[in-house]
Amino acid sequence: MLGAVAAGGAAAIGAGLYGVVVEPRRLGITRATLPVAGLPPALAGLRIGLASDLHHGASAPAGMLQAVTAALQSEAPDLFILAGDYVTWSDKQSVPPCASALETLRAPHGTFAALGNHDPEPTVKTEFEARGIRVLRDEHEDIDVRGEPVAVAGLKYWSRKAADVQRAFRGSRGFAILIAHDPRRLAQAAEVGVPLVLSGHTHGGQVVLPGLGAPAAARFPVVHGPARRGGTTIFVSRGVGTVVLPIRINCAPEVVILTLARG
């Protein structure tokens, strides 16, 4: 009996050490084809590089930002989407080095960012936009992709009503892409008919228990990956960094390359 308890304790300690020391550094590239209802034919095959929840700062593994940008750039997508929480607990000092690393991202149709609940909004907007990264706060930007008009909008974390989504796209034209840090905004996006939402915030749960899944999943319509509500498709990244506890178990950090498909 005591031997079984000791073995169980050792296994728990080993899993905890792995979750703190190893898995948070195992950055991978997730490649997925994402069917989207009403996708214009010209946008089929469009490739989007998605990153979220960098949480750059004192607790971030050394070199992780550089690994993120290198992994994304190696895939040469058509545009980059950054889905918030670039630093932790409004750490303004960590914003400039984060912005400098992300400045290296280059795509034909640009880099667009929304803000998360940890981001000091004015500082992020100033530092990112000085480096060519468009920060969207309840607003959109119209771009032309393969001759097709596309509106990329970003929602503030605290904007939670369907009317906020509508305001972000007011005056827009063409196919709509919403960057919403919190995937719970899927409900509002579906209410107003936005076809595509890109999110983070969940960290994939950070800890995924065998046979049980992520305890955090109870709070969100989807904790990681694709989902659909009505005519609205969402993809949620499990992100890069950690928060509260510097641990990931069965939930390695990721950057995402999405290829849009009609459907």
MOWOJO-V5447 format. One record per helix or strand of 3 or more residues. SS is the DSSP state (H for helix, E for strand). FROM is the first residue (numbers start at 1). LEN is the number of residues. Records with the same first field share a line. If there is no record, write none. Layout:
# MOWOJO-V5447
SS: FROM-LEN / FROM-LEN
This chain:
# MOWOJO-V5447
H: 2-24 / 41-3 / 64-11 / 92-11 / 121-9 / 162-7 / 183-10 / 203-3 / 215-5
E: 28-9 / 47-5 / 79-4 / 111-3 / 139-7 / 148-8 / 175-8 / 196-5 / 207-3 / 225-5 / 232-5 / 254-9
